[in-house]
Amino acid sequence: MRDDEAAFTALFEAHYDSVLRYGRRRTDEQTARDVAAETFLVAWRRGVPDDDPLPWLYGVARNCLANAARSSRRETRALPRLAGPSATPDHADASNDATVVRAALALLPERDREALLLVTWEDLPTRAAARAAGCSESAFAVRLHRARKRLAALLEPRLPTEIS
Amino acid sequence: MTDDLLVRVAAADPAPHAAPLDDGARAAFATIVATPRSRRRARRARGDAAGRGGRVALVGALAAVAATAYLVVVPSRDAGLLWPTAYPAAATRREPLPYDAEGVPARPYLLALAERAEDQPRQPAGRYHYLRGRSEYLGRKNLPNGAIGGFDVTQQTEEWIGEHDGSGRVEDFEVVGEGGEDVERLPGRTNGPQPPGTFTAPFYWEPIPSDPAALRERLRIQEDTPQRRIGGGVPGQYFNGLYRVWTTKAIEPDESAALLRALADQPGILYRGGVTDRAGRRGVAFTLDTEPGTERHERRVLVLDEGTGAFLEFEEEARTGTDLPLDVPAPAVTSVTMLLANTRVDSTAVRP
């Protein structure tokens, strides 16, 4: 095995699951797998930055996901695109709060939502999240601040203390 | 606003647990490493910013279609789904177009259309490719009660694609539900102006090569991706490739002729006579069937303008019930893609 193939194998083994879960958090299971495959195909054909490749992979996955969504809408038939990830236990279902939070997230502008998800669900530090989002660190900080503010406003009426 | 908010978001993660690589991952890996690498691209990519990751040819190959608009967010009725989804309209069976049942080899008809295509005037001058279309397809989803339900989706799409810098505009509307008022929200795309680099060559504006080998490679790269398990082999790539090219750039007469001549060389394509497409336009139909027993056993239908060879409509018909909602018997049309405009304009403010 050549060095570049060995490096790609290591990259795949280290990060495939993270990229797959990035997709699962945002779309159905099959599309998530397609997006993960496309993401690593891009990495295979183009190569990846030498340092900290995961944010770069998330950035590619984000674009693949957007394009896959566009593609599926116009050209495919019978896609189980809205199906939940049946093979993946959905732990949030058991929690009313998780459902409320997800519903609120879905109401955010896409950029705001993505900023929040990158630092929570993908658990990226701000600098890496900015790379994944394709913007500067300062711009990402502004985006994240705005997202938190908007999400807090959306969730505020549903806080348990107020309901009780 | 405190960090408690981020804790709540983190707790709503629908995929919190890591998992070892499974058979699907290993199969994807095998497919990927069997794909030729681009040394030049690999060198160039090193040091790229993350945000430019999407502006690659492969993604361009996937991006053969337009984005989807969000006008009204419909609350989800499915617990556990992140994105709001509209309540599905009942799936309805769409009859195949009334083309000739038998069909004859398509080659002479496609070559005749290629000659007519060459005689057509060139596209008007303009910085932007303008594409307008409408698509209708039958989908299915897992309902909360565990059953599979069908629903109909209709999209109207518009793209302004600037080949000078990859900027443009997208105005797409997805009509979901019987009332025709709701649209569905999708992640990752918004309507309106698109920044430079959104649309990428070669799959949006690069001229269609007339050289058969170059055209073959162009369509292979465009169609042969894991995302598009289209079936039908090489003829399928030409068949699908023709309509996909027509829905991603303004087509010149010589490009149309090259696509038709290339299609004429493919086996298995049948001429099915005159039909009226779903938009009420008169055309001629060609079909290609994929093999029974394959993942996508279906018939594909191309409707072309008899006078100009221009692409009018593409349809897919499921020949078995495996891809259909349970209440829709096969054969049935599962997707319809109509091209309503293919031209150039000077500005994203112009709507022909």
Chai-1 contact restraints between the chains, C-beta under 6 A:
chainA,res_idxA,chainB,res_idxB,connection_type,confidence,min_distance_angstrom,max_distance_angstrom,comment,restraint_id
A,F12,B,F29,contact,1.0,0.0,6.0,A-B,restraint_1
A,Y16,B,A25,contact,1.0,0.0,6.0,A-B,restraint_2
A,D17,B,A18,contact,1.0,0.0,6.0,A-B,restraint_3
A,D17,B,A19,contact,1.0,0.0,6.0,A-B,restraint_4
A,R21,B,A15,contact,1.0,0.0,6.0,A-B,restraint_5
A,R24,B,A15,contact,1.0,0.0,6.0,A-B,restraint_6
A,R25,B,P14,contact,1.0,0.0,6.0,A-B,restraint_7
A,R25,B,A15,contact,1.0,0.0,6.0,A-B,restraint_8
A,R26,B,P187,contact,1.0,0.0,6.0,A-B,restraint_9
A,R33,B,G24,contact,1.0,0.0,6.0,A-B,restraint_10
A,D34,B,Q227,contact,1.0,0.0,6.0,A-B,restraint_11
A,A37,B,A28,contact,1.0,0.0,6.0,A-B,restraint_12
A,A37,B,P226,contact,1.0,0.0,6.0,A-B,restraint_13
A,E38,B,Q227,contact,1.0,0.0,6.0,A-B,restraint_14
A,F40,B,I32,contact,1.0,0.0,6.0,A-B,restraint_15
A,L41,B,I32,contact,1.0,0.0,6.0,A-B,restraint_16
A,V42,B,V56,contact,1.0,0.0,6.0,A-B,restraint_17
A,V42,B,L58,contact,1.0,0.0,6.0,A-B,restraint_18
A,W44,B,I32,contact,1.0,0.0,6.0,A-B,restraint_19
A,R45,B,R37,contact,1.0,0.0,6.0,A-B,restraint_20
A,R45,B,S38,contact,1.0,0.0,6.0,A-B,restraint_21
A,R46,B,R41,contact,1.0,0.0,6.0,A-B,restraint_22
A,R46,B,A42,contact,1.0,0.0,6.0,A-B,restraint_23
A,R46,B,A45,contact,1.0,0.0,6.0,A-B,restraint_24
A,G47,B,A42,contact,1.0,0.0,6.0,A-B,restraint_25
A,G47,B,A45,contact,1.0,0.0,6.0,A-B,restraint_26
A,G47,B,R46,contact,1.0,0.0,6.0,A-B,restraint_27
A,P55,B,A50,contact,1.0,0.0,6.0,A-B,restraint_28
A,W56,B,A50,contact,1.0,0.0,6.0,A-B,restraint_29
A,W56,B,G53,contact,1.0,0.0,6.0,A-B,restraint_30
A,G59,B,A50,contact,1.0,0.0,6.0,A-B,restraint_31
A,G59,B,G51,contact,1.0,0.0,6.0,A-B,restraint_32
A,G59,B,G53,contact,1.0,0.0,6.0,A-B,restraint_33
A,V60,B,G53,contact,1.0,0.0,6.0,A-B,restraint_34
A,N63,B,G54,contact,1.0,0.0,6.0,A-B,restraint_35
A,N63,B,V59,contact,1.0,0.0,6.0,A-B,restraint_36
A,L65,B,G188,contact,1.0,0.0,6.0,A-B,restraint_37
A,A66,B,G188,contact,1.0,0.0,6.0,A-B,restraint_38
A,A66,B,R189,contact,1.0,0.0,6.0,A-B,restraint_39
A,N67,B,V59,contact,1.0,0.0,6.0,A-B,restraint_40
A,N67,B,L62,contact,1.0,0.0,6.0,A-B,restraint_41
A,N67,B,A63,contact,1.0,0.0,6.0,A-B,restraint_42
A,A69,B,L186,contact,1.0,0.0,6.0,A-B,restraint_43
A,R70,B,V65,contact,1.0,0.0,6.0,A-B,restraint_44
A,R70,B,A67,contact,1.0,0.0,6.0,A-B,restraint_45
A,S71,B,L62,contact,1.0,0.0,6.0,A-B,restraint_46
A,S71,B,V65,contact,1.0,0.0,6.0,A-B,restraint_47
A,R73,B,T68,contact,1.0,0.0,6.0,A-B,restraint_48
A,R73,B,Q155,contact,1.0,0.0,6.0,A-B,restraint_49
A,R74,B,V65,contact,1.0,0.0,6.0,A-B,restraint_50
A,R74,B,S135,contact,1.0,0.0,6.0,A-B,restraint_51
A,R77,B,Y137,contact,1.0,0.0,6.0,A-B,restraint_52
A,R77,B,L138,contact,1.0,0.0,6.0,A-B,restraint_53
A,R77,B,E316,contact,1.0,0.0,6.0,A-B,restraint_54
A,R77,B,T334,contact,1.0,0.0,6.0,A-B,restraint_55
A,R77,B,S335,contact,1.0,0.0,6.0,A-B,restraint_56
A,A78,B,R140,contact,1.0,0.0,6.0,A-B,restraint_57
A,A78,B,D323,contact,1.0,0.0,6.0,A-B,restraint_58
A,A78,B,T334,contact,1.0,0.0,6.0,A-B,restraint_59
A,L79,B,G139,contact,1.0,0.0,6.0,A-B,restraint_60
A,L82,B,T85,contact,1.0,0.0,6.0,A-B,restraint_61
A,L82,B,K141,contact,1.0,0.0,6.0,A-B,restraint_62
A,A83,B,K141,contact,1.0,0.0,6.0,A-B,restraint_63
A,A83,B,N142,contact,1.0,0.0,6.0,A-B,restraint_64
A,G84,B,G80,contact,1.0,0.0,6.0,A-B,restraint_65
A,G84,B,L81,contact,1.0,0.0,6.0,A-B,restraint_66
A,T88,B,A15,contact,1.0,0.0,6.0,A-B,restraint_67
A,D90,B,P14,contact,1.0,0.0,6.0,A-B,restraint_68
A,D90,B,G80,contact,1.0,0.0,6.0,A-B,restraint_69
A,A92,B,A12,contact,1.0,0.0,6.0,A-B,restraint_70
A,A92,B,P14,contact,1.0,0.0,6.0,A-B,restraint_71
A,D93,B,A79,contact,1.0,0.0,6.0,A-B,restraint_72
A,D93,B,G80,contact,1.0,0.0,6.0,A-B,restraint_73
A,A98,B,A11,contact,1.0,0.0,6.0,A-B,restraint_74
A,A98,B,A12,contact,1.0,0.0,6.0,A-B,restraint_75
A,V101,B,R8,contact,1.0,0.0,6.0,A-B,restraint_76
A,V101,B,V9,contact,1.0,0.0,6.0,A-B,restraint_77
A,V101,B,A12,contact,1.0,0.0,6.0,A-B,restraint_78
A,R102,B,A12,contact,1.0,0.0,6.0,A-B,restraint_79
A,R102,B,L82,contact,1.0,0.0,6.0,A-B,restraint_80
A,A106,B,L82,contact,1.0,0.0,6.0,A-B,restraint_81
A,A106,B,W83,contact,1.0,0.0,6.0,A-B,restraint_82
A,A106,B,P84,contact,1.0,0.0,6.0,A-B,restraint_83
A,L116,B,V9,contact,1.0,0.0,6.0,A-B,restraint_84
A,T120,B,L6,contact,1.0,0.0,6.0,A-B,restraint_85
A,T120,B,V9,contact,1.0,0.0,6.0,A-B,restraint_86
A,T120,B,A10,contact,1.0,0.0,6.0,A-B,restraint_87
A,W121,B,D13,contact,1.0,0.0,6.0,A-B,restraint_88
A,R131,B,A50,contact,1.0,0.0,6.0,A-B,restraint_89
A,A132,B,A50,contact,1.0,0.0,6.0,A-B,restraint_90
A,G134,B,A50,contact,1.0,0.0,6.0,A-B,restraint_91
A,G134,B,G51,contact,1.0,0.0,6.0,A-B,restraint_92
A,R148,B,M1,contact,1.0,0.0,6.0,A-B,restraint_93
A,R148,B,L5,contact,1.0,0.0,6.0,A-B,restraint_94
A,A152,B,M1,contact,1.0,0.0,6.0,A-B,restraint_95
A,A152,B,L5,contact,1.0,0.0,6.0,A-B,restraint_96
